[in-house]
Amino acid sequence: MTDLNRIRNFSIVAHIDHGKSTLADRLIQLTGTVAERDMQEQMLDSMDIERERGITIKANTVRIEYPAKDGHTYVLNLIDTPGHVDFAYEVSRSMQAVEGSLLVVDASQGVEAQTLANVYQAIDANHEIVPVLNKIDLPAAEPDRVKEQIEDVIGIDASDAVPISAKTGLGIPEVLEAIVTRLPAPKGERDAPLKAMLVDSYYDPYLGVVVLIRVIDGVVKKGDRIRMMKTGGTYQIDRLGVFKPAMQDIAELGPGEIGFFTAQIKQVRDTRVGDTVTHEKKQCATALPGFKPSIPVVFCGLFPVDANDFEDLRDAMEKLALNDASFTFEMETSAALGFGFRCGFLGLLHLEVIRDRLEREYDIDLITTAPSVIYHVHMRDGSMVELHNPADMPDLTHVDHIEEPRIKATILVPDEYLGDVLKLCQDRRGEQLDLTYAGSRAMVVYDLPLNEVVFDFYDRLKSVTKGYASFDYQMIGYREDYLVKMQILVNDEPVDALSIMVHRDRAEMRGRAMCEKLKDLIPRHMFKIPIQAAIGGRVIARETIAALRKDVTAKCYGGDATRKRKLLDKQKAGKKKMRQFGKVEIPQSAFINALKMDG
Amino acid sequence: MAEPWEAGGFGLYIHWPFCQAKCPYCDFNSHVASEIDQARWKAAYLSEIERVSAELPGRRLTSIYFGGGTPSLMAPNTVAAMLDAIRGKWALANDLEVTLEANPTSVEAERFRAFRDAGVNRVSMGLQALNDTDLKRLGRLHSAAEGRNAYEIARDVFPRVSFDLIYARQYQDLEDWRAELAEALTLAADHLSLYQLTIEEGTAFGDRYAIGRLGGLVEDDTAAAMYDLTQEMCEAAGLPAYEVSNHAGDMAQSRHNLIYWRGGDYAGIGPGAHGRITLNGQRQATETDLSPLGWLRRVETQGSGETLRETVSGREQAEEYAMMALRLSEGMDRARFVAMNGADFDPDVLNRLESLGMIEVTEQKITTTLDGRRVLNAVLRDLLAEAR
């Protein structure tokens, strides 16, 4: 067990690409925590998707032993948190388990919207914050300007910011010293009853559920019988250890320490992040306040391309859900797409990550339908229905009004793109709440409907600002608006998977755009195909796909037989990527691409 | 009992791979060589005729086809030696058709009589266009006048003459084609092959197309109108379409090409030649070495130019048969398809295609309509789709 005064617990706050993972790698490397030959990039990101996308999805911890200049060896516990807005709530929870943060800012880019959101969470958690300026070796680095920006925008003292280059290793020793000298030691009572915070948990196929904890008071040992105060579950600890970042067993964990245990827990759902872990017999007096579970806000349908994969898809989703309590799914049937699942996610990135994992790790080809949010449909009889899927919209004669979720979006953008950003927000039914300047960058705050954001807002924002804008949001509640269900009819039959909820004033525009898109996305058939957008029975937009007029091989003789037969086989394989809908074949990609807006 | 291929007949295809120049639209196996040792090539072809005939004894030969490349550049005595050898190997149909593809230049026209004396009784001439601008654009070496002249000579020399035109060419409109086809129909050929320009990968046109440098291409809807006009005008002139791109009067159809479209047997010799031959009840696909020199050396050292021989499965035979036979206005034999495939077409698909006016269905036959032939690839994709 480690003396409280020799422990420092911290997290790293940074925008994507500002070098958080690289800095973590350097800290691990310089302290010899991992042998040189075992080092790999982004040590803490264990999933392929995390490494590929350069993002962290689950919280990870690493215990680093650091011999400081004062002659003592310190235990530094780093909790690496997700950087993306979808996982903001997980970040806030992890923050509660440590006493300080390193605020990493790219000295050539400056503060970004996500940095802001996360650093405010650190401030809310009463963290001591050490600013770190990364990438100062780049010619474009402007450390003084960025320091000024940190002070202006965030409002913390940046005069002692540590200049580093995580890539070259410059300044890393200074960061380690700053952690020891500037961050506070944890507090706690060794002799008090055990009180530990459940920081996170994940499913390991060999070990069962692995639980990350931060001990606040008392001591936990291998073999102890423990109780989760919220869920009431009792378990015997099989294995106790720390991450370095590989698992290493340890005899006990005392106050201020961070580690893990396993205890024959079957699934992640049996553990609740923020729960208080105590001894079964000798319990602590008061539990920690705990956290709300994070709830899905974005929904979409996932359907197997090959109907035979349905059961495999269910198995795969169950496995993923074991490890991700915020991912939900329930069976759904669609006239167009057959059997599939309606799935809930924390946000669009979460959706993409889950879909990628299903396709890649479980090798299932999927059709993704348009993402939707949860609408509150208030009925005339006073009841309220939560609508997750436009296809389930109740009969309008019974509907009194509909409310939609809204968000507060914070966007940081260089001056020259401000006009485009304002236009984009305005087009998406945004209401401006604030507009301020920090140097040559503007910070705009908008109240926006979530349904205008879930689909391609972030892509559009990146495109109109050439990637220079950053974006973050939080949910602010529900508001009534004039919302309608718009159906798309292909060859006079409604395609349920293409139905969307839309504001009445935007319906014509969206309907036209979708019909035009579908006209390009659906190949010509042997007959002409009308495509219509309709609200109720009223058609508001129409396009026609002309009949295929010519598709024949001009020359086909004996020497062509093999080649043309193989070509035909290839074309037939291409047909498998289509969904038969009535007499019309719709390419899978059309279900999602039809919604993308160019403007 | 008759074997299935016998409904289509048996032909011999001989590939001559050399041309004076490579045309920018052509994706056939053709090469430009400065010097060709005719004696050495002749010996190799004779050796291949010997090999193939030994394997397929006792058959009656329906047709012989010299394709290329430009076989009219062969020495007439090479052609004569091959035909003599063939006559000694197989029984010949009374009306044996011997076709030679020819370029319409004056050089070649001079050899026409020698080819006829060797036994060639039909030529297929690559006129391709009837005006100089378009001929140049298509990379042809002959002028329109030279082409007309060569055609007239061929008309005098050979009992049967066909010629090719390429339409839906760059910068061509419907009226241009109407005028050109009308002129072509006055030339009194008994057979016309009228091909829409197709941009193939691996050709000069294909390369230019890929980088967006091939201008004036005809839109699909215009090309479709040109196709319909072609059917109309040829029919009126007594040369109805008997296949997607081929038109002929009575008894003037290419018997050799009908073997391909009717699912008959054909042996292929010469560089890159394909064959389909039925041996012991199994249909085999054969291919020879694509490279002219590679083929020559292979024949000389190994006694065979063949590089591939594989059994064509029943399903593949059925697909090839449908793909080929539905090109013909006479249609396909359903019982033959079922025998190869082991199962009939999906009746729902047949009904749907019939109600769309793409095909006509009887107990015995499936026939494509004009509309169906124009979009045959789409019809085939539906007809041959695997059950879902």
Interface residues (C-beta under 8 A of the other chain):
Chain A: H525 M526 F527 A546 L548 R549 K550 D551 V552 T553 A554 K555 C556 Y557 G558 G559 A561 T562 K564 R565 L568 D569 Q571 K572 K575 Q580 K583
Chain B: Y13 H15 F28 Y195 Q196 L197 T198 D220 D221 A223 A224 Y227 V244 S245 N257 I259 Y260 Y266 G268 G272 A273 H274 G275 R276 A285 E287 E316 E319 E320 M323 M324 R327 R352 L353 L356 M358 R373 R374 V375 L376 N377 A378 V379 L380 R381 L384 A385 E386 R388
